[in-house]
Amino acid sequence: MVVVRPIIAEEITALYEIASTTREFVCNDTIPDFWAFRELVQWQKSEPMLVQGAFHEEALVGFCLGHLHTATAKLHLENLMVLPHLRRSGIGRQLIESVMREGLKRVEGHLRIVCVVRSDNDGIQCFLRQLGWMEGEAMLWYQMNV
């Protein structure tokens, strides 16, 4: 059985370790533009951030990171990851639903949820469509490191 709950500070190391095993979620402390361990620690501590983990027999097997902007009731799913051997078992759905519930507790009324996915990640695109998500407008991602 899988239990989905908020990730606590002591579990960030486990999140970093499983995230480092897949190309869908890249963790690296030496290359810019990748998630560094310190960023994950800050994410877990910050109030508008939602960090949910899926645990099987006390081992972390997946996670979902969300950023909630309460003023606009917009939840941005930053990352969703389930270990490859456990995909297609309902864990991803449980993680998204858990983040949605947590987001709804913090806003009044409805919640708009968005996420950005890589164009070559057919698996997550198919998964989101199965959950009722609609493809949004095509956009380009710009960034600047300062």
Residue pairs with C-beta under 8 A, 6 or more apart in sequence:
1 56
2 54
2 55
2 56
2 61
2 89
2 90
2 91
2 94
3 54
3 55
3 56
4 52
4 53
4 54
4 55
4 91
4 94
4 95
4 98
5 52
5 53
5 55
5 98
6 50
6 51
6 52
6 53
6 102
7 15
7 44
7 51
7 52
7 53
7 60
7 63
8 44
9 41
9 44
9 45
11 53
11 60
12 37
12 40
12 41
12 44
13 37
14 59
14 60
15 40
15 51
15 53
15 60
15 63
16 27
16 37
16 40
18 60
18 61
18 62
18 63
18 81
18 83
19 25
19 26
19 27
19 35
19 40
19 63
19 79
19 81
20 26
20 27
20 28
21 83
22 81
22 83
22 84
24 81
24 118
24 121
24 124
25 35
25 79
25 81
26 34
26 35
27 34
27 35
27 36
27 37
27 40
28 34
28 35
28 36
29 36
29 37
29 38
32 145
33 143
33 145
35 79
43 49
43 51
43 65
44 51
48 67
48 68
48 69
48 70
49 65
49 66
49 67
49 68
50 64
50 65
50 66
50 67
50 68
50 75
50 99
50 102
50 103
51 63
51 64
51 65
51 66
52 63
52 64
52 66
52 95
52 98
52 99
52 102
53 60
53 62
53 63
54 60
54 61
54 62
54 63
54 82
54 91
54 94
54 95
55 61
56 86
61 82
61 83
61 86
61 91
62 80
62 81
62 82
62 83
62 86
62 91
62 92
62 95
63 79
63 80
63 81
63 95
64 77
64 79
64 80
64 81
64 95
64 96
64 98
64 99
65 77
65 78
65 79
65 80
66 75
66 76
66 77
66 78
66 99
66 102
66 103
67 75
67 76
67 78
68 74
68 75
68 76
68 103
68 106
68 107
69 75
69 76
70 106
70 107
72 112
73 107
73 108
73 109
73 110
73 111
73 112
74 111
74 112
74 113
74 114
75 99
75 100
75 103
75 111
75 112
75 113
75 114
76 113
76 114
76 115
77 96
77 99
77 113
77 114
77 115
78 115
80 92
80 95
80 96
80 115
80 124
82 89
82 91
82 92
82 95
87 123
92 127
93 131
96 131
100 111
100 113
103 111
103 113
104 111
114 136
115 128
116 139
116 141
117 124
117 125
117 128
118 124
125 135
129 135
